[in-house]
Amino acid sequence: MLFRSQRIQKAIWWLSVDFHEALAEPFAFDQPCAQDIFHFVQSAYAASYVRSKGVTAFFMLTDYLHETYLAAKNREPKNDVVLYTPAKGAQAYIDRLRQADATIQWLPLSGMIRKQHAQTMRRGKVYVDFGSHPGKDRQPREAVVNGCCVLVGLAGAACFDDDVPIPAAYKFALDGLDEPTILATIHSCLARHGSHWSDFAAYAETVRHDERRFEEEIKLIFGVKSFRKTSRRRIVLGNIFLFARLNDGFTVARGLMNELAPLWLSRWAKRLYSSAGT
């Protein structure tokens, strides 16, 4: 798709290294036209990957959590529960730990809307993530900012301290899983959560500043000097006018339909969600 477009400035935002590697036709770094493409990396893992492909000039462009996860500062009472995410593909490791020690209460984070997901994390003491880390994943950040001790497997971005800045004692090799040490660490985090939490306070503080860091990265990449205060309606109308000047009538009509219909549905869904929450 990048090579078919000729009259635009092109860039790739590397959110996932692992998923890209699984593609039938991954990006060809060695093509001559690939030299004209900018690279944005979301993680130190992605930075290491593009550097290994010979790319020396790239920009950090990270991301940040939804405000729902940052709204409350751990006012929920903590329970002796260990949280994990089945969709991360590490169920086999969790099953082995459960079979080795049936006294631990595990709670899967699945089938939840965002508000319920955040509330559940605020009540848990430990979050275990032995799945893939194709980029700087959201779930460990969502967990740590809501007061969970975080245990991860050494895979992908979790191997990089810049992406998951937690002590090595909470990172475990997945080859030859050390079940006794992992279980002992979990029990210690449950019994002495306050003491262990000091190991994660700096990580949580970093996550709370992710949005501000993202804005600074945007300014650096795109040369934004300041944000003008203007209404959303004015911005939308200005964009529609510019789009209409650059395209024919049919394209304009189709573009408006594609953009405004999802926008209307999104606003309707937010109203429905707000009413359901109250």
C-alpha positions in Angstrom: 0.0 0.0 0.0 2.9 2.4 0.8 4.6 1.8 -2.5 1.4 2.3 -4.5 1.0 5.9 -3.1 3.3 8.4 -4.7 2.3 11.9 -3.7 2.2 11.6 0.1 4.8 11.6 2.9 4.9 8.0 4.1 5.6 6.5 7.5 5.1 3.3 9.4 4.1 3.3 13.1 5.5 0.1 14.6 2.9 -0.9 17.2 3.6 -4.6 16.9 6.8 -6.3 15.8 5.5 -9.9 16.3 2.4 -9.5 14.2 4.4 -7.9 11.4 6.8 -10.9 11.4 3.8 -13.2 11.0 2.6 -11.5 7.8 2.8 -13.4 4.5 4.5 -10.4 3.0 6.3 -8.4 5.6 7.7 -4.9 4.9 10.7 -5.1 2.6 13.4 -2.9 4.2 15.9 -3.6 1.4 13.8 -2.1 -1.4 15.2 1.3 -2.7 11.9 3.1 -2.2 11.8 2.0 1.4 14.5 4.5 2.1 12.0 7.4 1.7 9.7 6.0 4.5 9.8 7.4 8.0 9.6 5.0 11.0 7.8 5.7 14.3 8.4 3.2 17.1 6.0 2.6 20.0 8.5 0.6 22.1 12.1 0.0 22.8 11.4 -3.5 21.3 10.3 -1.9 18.0 13.3 0.4 18.1 15.6 -2.5 18.4 13.9 -4.3 15.6 14.0 -1.5 13.0 17.6 -0.8 14.0 18.5 -4.5 13.3 17.0 -3.9 9.8 19.4 -1.1 9.1 17.1 1.9 10.0 19.1 4.4 12.1 16.8 7.3 11.9 13.4 6.8 13.6 11.1 8.6 16.0 9.7 7.5 19.3 5.9 7.7 19.2 4.4 5.9 22.1 0.8 6.0 23.4 -1.2 6.3 26.6 -4.1 4.7 28.5 -7.7 5.6 28.4 -8.7 8.0 31.2 -10.9 5.4 32.8 -7.8 3.6 34.2 -6.3 6.8 35.5 -9.5 8.2 37.1 -9.2 6.7 40.6 -6.0 6.3 42.7 -6.5 2.9 44.2 -9.3 3.7 46.6 -10.8 0.2 46.1 -10.1 -2.4 48.8 -7.6 -4.9 47.6 -8.5 -8.6 47.5 -6.2 -11.6 47.5 -6.8 -12.2 43.8 -4.4 -12.8 40.9 -5.6 -11.4 37.6 -4.6 -12.5 34.1 -5.8 -12.1 30.5 -6.8 -15.3 28.7 -6.8 -13.5 25.3 -3.0 -13.0 25.6 -2.5 -16.7 24.8 -0.8 -17.8 27.9 -3.5 -20.1 29.3 -1.2 -23.1 29.3 1.2 -21.4 31.7 -1.6 -20.3 34.0 -3.0 -23.9 34.0 0.4 -25.3 35.1 0.5 -22.8 38.0 -3.0 -23.5 39.1 -2.4 -27.3 39.1 0.8 -26.7 41.1 -1.0 -24.6 43.8 -4.8 -24.7 44.1 -4.8 -22.2 47.0 -4.4 -19.2 44.7 -7.5 -17.5 43.4 -7.2 -16.6 39.7 -9.6 -14.2 38.0 -9.6 -14.0 34.2 -10.1 -10.5 32.7 -12.5 -11.3 29.9 -16.0 -10.3 28.8 -15.8 -6.9 30.6 -16.6 -3.4 29.5 -13.8 -0.9 30.1 -15.2 0.5 33.3 -15.7 -3.0 34.8 -12.2 -4.0 33.6 -10.6 -1.0 35.4 -12.6 -1.6 38.6 -11.5 -5.2 38.7 -7.9 -4.2 38.4 -8.3 -1.8 41.3 -9.4 -4.7 43.5 -6.7 -7.2 42.5 -3.3 -7.4 44.1 -1.3 -9.2 41.3 -1.5 -9.2 37.5 0.3 -12.1 35.7 1.1 -11.7 32.0 3.0 -14.6 30.4 1.6 -13.9 27.0 3.3 -12.3 24.0 4.4 -8.7 24.2 4.5 -7.6 20.5 4.8 -3.9 21.6 4.6 -1.9 24.9 1.3 -3.6 25.9 -1.5 -1.8 27.6 -2.6 -4.5 30.1 0.5 -4.4 32.3 0.3 -0.6 32.4 -3.4 -0.7 33.1 -2.7 -3.1 36.0 0.3 -1.3 37.6 -1.4 2.2 37.5 -4.3 0.6 39.5 -2.1 -0.8 42.2 -1.3 -4.4 41.0 2.1 -6.0 41.3 3.0 -7.1 37.8 4.7 -10.4 36.9 5.6 -10.9 33.2 7.2 -13.6 31.0 10.4 -12.7 29.2 8.9 -12.3 25.7 9.0 -9.5 23.2 8.8 -6.0 24.7 8.8 -7.4 28.3 12.5 -8.2 27.8 13.2 -4.4 27.6 13.4 -2.4 30.8 12.4 0.7 29.0 9.1 -0.9 28.0 8.3 -2.8 31.2 10.4 -1.1 33.9 10.1 -3.5 36.8 12.8 -5.4 38.8 14.2 -8.6 37.3 12.7 -10.6 40.2 9.3 -10.1 38.6 10.3 -11.2 35.1 10.4 -15.0 34.4 11.8 -17.1 31.6 9.1 -19.1 29.8 11.4 -21.9 28.7 11.5 -24.3 31.7 9.0 -22.4 33.7 10.2 -22.0 37.3 6.9 -22.7 39.0 8.1 -22.8 42.6 9.7 -19.4 42.4 6.7 -17.8 40.5 4.3 -19.2 43.1 6.4 -18.0 46.0 6.6 -14.5 44.4 2.8 -14.5 44.0 2.2 -15.5 47.6 4.6 -12.9 48.8 2.9 -10.2 46.8 -0.5 -11.2 48.1 0.6 -11.4 51.8 2.8 -8.3 51.7 1.3 -6.2 48.9 2.2 -2.8 50.4 5.8 -3.8 50.7 6.1 -5.2 47.2 4.2 -2.2 45.7 7.2 0.0 46.3 8.9 -1.9 43.5 6.3 -0.7 41.0 5.6 2.9 42.1 8.1 4.3 39.6 6.5 2.3 36.8 3.0 3.5 37.7 4.2 7.1 37.8 5.7 6.8 34.3 2.4 5.5 33.0 0.6 8.5 34.5 2.8 10.8 32.4 2.4 8.8 29.1 -0.1 11.2 27.6 2.1 14.3 28.2 5.1 12.4 26.8 3.0 11.5 23.7 2.1 15.1 23.1 5.8 16.1 23.3 6.6 13.4 20.8 3.9 14.7 18.4 5.4 18.2 18.6 8.9 16.9 17.9 7.8 14.8 14.9 5.4 17.1 13.2 6.8 20.5 14.3 3.7 21.6 16.3 4.8 24.7 18.2 1.6 25.3 20.1 -2.0 24.2 20.2 -4.5 26.9 19.2 -7.7 27.0 21.2 -10.5 26.5 18.7 -13.9 24.8 18.7 -14.2 21.2 17.4 -17.0 22.4 15.1 -14.6 24.9 13.4 -12.0 22.2 13.0 -14.5 19.8 11.4 -15.9 22.4 9.0 -12.4 23.5 8.0 -11.4 19.9 7.2 -14.6 19.3 5.2 -13.9 22.5 3.2 -10.3 21.4 2.5 -11.4 17.9 1.5 -14.1 19.3 -0.8 -11.5 21.5 -2.6 -9.2 18.6 -3.3 -11.7 16.1 -4.5 -14.7 15.6 -6.9 -18.3 15.7 -5.7 -18.8 11.9 -5.6 -15.6 11.4 -3.6 -16.6 14.2 -1.2 -20.1 12.7 -0.7 -18.7 9.2 -0.1 -16.0 10.5 2.3 -18.6 12.4 4.4 -20.8 9.4 4.6 -17.8 7.2 5.7 -16.7 9.7 8.3 -19.9 11.2 9.7 -21.9 7.9 10.1 -19.4 6.3 12.4 -19.1 9.6 14.3 -22.8 9.7 14.9 -22.9 6.0 15.9 -20.0 6.6 18.3 -21.8 9.5 20.0 -25.0 7.5 20.3 -23.0 4.6 21.8 -21.4 6.9 24.4 -24.8 8.2 25.5 -26.1 4.7 25.8 -23.0 3.6 27.8 -23.3 6.7 30.1 -27.0 6.0 30.8 -26.3 2.3 31.5 -23.5 3.2 33.9 -25.8 5.5 35.9 
